[in-house]
Amino acid sequence: MDTKYLEKQVKRLSTKGNDGMFRAMIYTVPIFNNPTGICLSNERSRDLVRIAQDHQLLVVSDDVYDFLNYKICPVTQLFSLPPKKLISYDKT
């Protein structure tokens, strides 16, 4: 995920009529993303959380492949970064 590009695009979002909790939603598979198998780095994970907090975005982090990690990808799970709001986390 190119977080710099993401932030540029998010800044372009209209704020008109935004009376809900979130302006937009980002769905991500941060560990072993399909089809590339790439893991989101710690730096980009932090950037994503910061962008979400700064711009009222909902991040849905699908860590479905985390149990396959075996420390191949030394990454921080997004849920472990302190969010202002945590809706739900299910690691099953």
TIKE-507733 format. One record per atom (N, C-alpha, C, CB): x, y, z. Coordinates in steps of 0.02 Angstrom, whole numbers, plus 50000, padded with zeros to 5 digits. Glycine has a CB too. Example, Ala and Ser with C-alpha at 12.3 -4.5 7.8 and 13.67 -1.06 7.14 Angstrom:
residues 2
506604971650390;506154977550390;506604983550390;505654977650452;506424988850354;506844994750357;506455000250394;507044997050286;
//
This chain:
residues 92
500424994150000;500005000050000;500445006250000;499525000050061;500315010649954;500685016849949;500315022049992;500745019349874;500545022850053;500185027250100;500235034650081;500465026350170;500765036650047;500815043650024;500275045049972;501525045149995;500195040349925;499675041149874;498985040949907;499735035549821;498885036349954;498245035849989;498065042550022;498275030350042;498555045450057;498405051750091;498225057350042;499015053850134;498565057549985;498395062549934;497675061649911;498875062149873;497475055449899;496795054049875;496275055649929;496735046749853;496425053949991;495965055250046;495845062750054;496225052250112;496365066650045;496305073950052;495835076749998;496985077250046;495755073249943;495315075449889;494585073849903;495525072349824;494445069549952;493755067749967;493355073849989;493725062250021;492755074149966;492305079549986;492095078650059;491695079949940;492055084050094;491805083750163;491075085750167;492225088250209;490775087550110;490065089550108;489635083550126;489875092350039;489155084750169;488695079550188;488995074150232;488415076350127;489585075450258;489915070450300;489705071450372;490685070950294;489145068350389;488915068950458;488945062250494;488195071650460;489255057350462;489315050650492;489955050150532;489295045350438;490065044150559;490665042950599;491295042950557;490605036350636;491235040250495;491825039450453;491705042350384;492015032050447;492245045050354;492195047850287;492245042550234;492745053050276;492625037250248;492735031950199;492985025750236;493225034150143;493035020250199;493285014050228;493855011450186;492715008750234;494365008750220;494925005450186;494924998250208;495615009050202;494914993750160;494954986550174;495664984350157;494424982350134;495994981050203;496684978850190;496814971950218;497174983850219;497234968250184;497504961950209;498244963250219;497364955750158;498444965450279;499124967850290;499664962450292;499144971650353;499474956250304;499974950850308;499834945750253;499954947450378;500334944650210;500274940050153;499684941950108;500204932850177;499674948250087;499144950650044;499104946449980;499264958050026;498504944849961;498384940749901;498304945449841;497764936149909;498634944749786;499014938949764;499774939749773;498864937649692;499994945349800;500724946649801;501084943149858;500844953949805;500744941849913;501074938949972;501474944050012;501524933349950;501404950349994;501784955650028;501474957250096;501804962049984;501904958950144;501674961150210;501744968750215;502074957550267;501264971850246;501294979050258;501824980350311;500604981850280;502304984650296;502854985950343;502594989650405;503404990150308;503004989450457;502824993050518;502725000550505;503354992150572;503165003350465;503125010450449;502465012050412;503725012650405;502305008050363;501685009250326;501065007750369;501665004950263;501115002950414;500555001550460;500425007650503;500704995450504;500955010550530;500885016650571;500605022350530;501565018650602;500855023150468;500595028350424;499855027450411;500985028450357;499645021250398;498945019850384;498505021650444;498855012450366;498725019850504;498345021450564;498305029050574;498655018150626;498865032450563;498875039850570;498405043050519;499595042550560;498435040850457;497995043650404;497265042450423;498155040450335;497115036450446;496425034850465;496185039350522;496365027450486;496605040450571;496425044750627;496345052050604;496945044250683;496815054350564;496805061350542;496205062950497;497445062950505;495965057950459;495455059250408;494795055450420;495725057450341;494695053050480;494075049650499;493915043850452;493495054550499;494395039350443;494295033550401;494215027250443;494895032650352;493805022750419;493725016250451;494195011350416;492975013750448;494625008050453;495075003050425;494824996150445;495815004150448;494694992050395;494514985050407;495144981050390;493894982750364;495454978350442;496074974650434;495924967250438;496594976750489;495984963850382;495844956650379;496504952850388;495514954850310;496644951050450;497264947450466;497184939950461;497494949350537;496824937750410;496654930750403;497274926250397;496214929750342;497824928850370;498424924750360;498944925650414;498724926250293;498784929350466;499274930650519;499534924250551;498964935050572;499104919250558;499324913050589;499844909350548;498724908450601;499924911150485;500434908150442;501104911750445;500194907950370;501134917150482;501704921650481;502354918250502;501584927450525;502374915050558;502984911750583;503584916450581;503134905550542;503464922850592;503994927950595;504344929050528;504504926150647;504034926850473;504304928250407;504274935750394;503924924350351;503704938650412;503614945850405;503624948950474;502934947550368;504164952350492;504194955450559;503774961750560;504924957050578;503114960850566;502664966550562;502254967350625;502204965850502;502014973350635;501554974850689;500844974250663;501684982050719;500434970350696;499744969850675;499404976650686;499364964250713;498974978450639;498644984950644;498244985650708;498184985950584;497944980250732;497544980850793;497964982450854;497144974550805;498614981050851;499034982450909;499254989750913;499654977950907;499154993450859;499295000650860;498695004050892;499435003450788;498815008650938;498255011250978;497775015650938;498525015251036;497185013050919;496695017150884;496285021350933;496235012750841;495995026650907;495535030550949;494885026750959;495405037550917;494685023050907;494065019250911;494215012250885;493485022650870;494035007250922;494105000350899;493404997450897;494584996150946;493184995750837;492504993250830;492474985950850;492254994250757;492894981850818;492884974650833;493534971550808;492274971250799;493744966450844;494324962650821;494194955350837;494984965150855;494214951250785;494094944150793;494654940350760;493404942150763;495044936750798;495634933350771;495494925950757;496214934050819;494874924150742;494714917150728;494714915850654;494054915250757;
//
